[in-house]
Amino acid sequence: MSSDKITLKLTERTEMGKAVKALRRSGMVPANVYERGHDSVAVSASFTELTKVYRQAGKHHPVELSLGSKNYLAMIKDVDIDPTKGWVRHVGFHAINKNETVVAEIPVHIEGEIPAERVSLLVLRPMDTVEVEALPANLPDALTIDGAKLAEIGDKLSVADIIAPTGVKILTDPDQTLAVVEEPKDQMAEAAAEEAENAESAAQVPSENGLADADEPAAEQAE
């Protein structure tokens, strides 16, 4: 895990329902802090600061929250993003205990050169995160897999290929595919067209009267 501390200052809010629109127009984002055994706390944070924190922490890095005299160690669990503008509209923080394991989504990066890309093959990424369980201090910022294994069509990397750091348990099904090599669609279409053309040519053979179907009986060809 990165040793960098990510901090965010919160303000308690009273704006609820439709009133949060005015809050957003003022440059603030509504949020809630959820803590086990306690009622959720309605808060807000600067749009600029909260956006920066979300980009740094994602859903895998603990965030140190300050709300007046109270401090929380929390993870971002729920994020509402504006579908057209891409802005953060609401965040749900879940308070955690540094001495208890937590579940988090960790990004998976392909490390090193990918041979398949050198020959213009397509590498698809069905998944780019996995769920892990660890103490907050042991949560990695990212996990890596070796791209050298992706060389030919059909080659793939799965969750089982990840080597987890000490103290980190991967919860995602090990058979889940993280990356797979496929032939680009334009190459597939070109190959299919060539195959169809070859099949059509093979279905016809020369005869004394011109072209005749190769699978037509000789007696019928002579008639």
PEZIGI-V26919 format. One line per field, one symbol per residue. burial: 1 if it has 9 or more other C-alpha atoms within 8 Angstrom, else 0. A space follows every 50 residues. Layout:
# PEZIGI-V26919
burial = ???
This chain:
# PEZIGI-V26919
burial = 00000111011100000001001100111111111000000111111011 10110011111111111000111111101011000001111111110100 11011111100001111000111010010111111101111011101111 10101111100100000101010000111111110001000000000000 00111000000100000000000
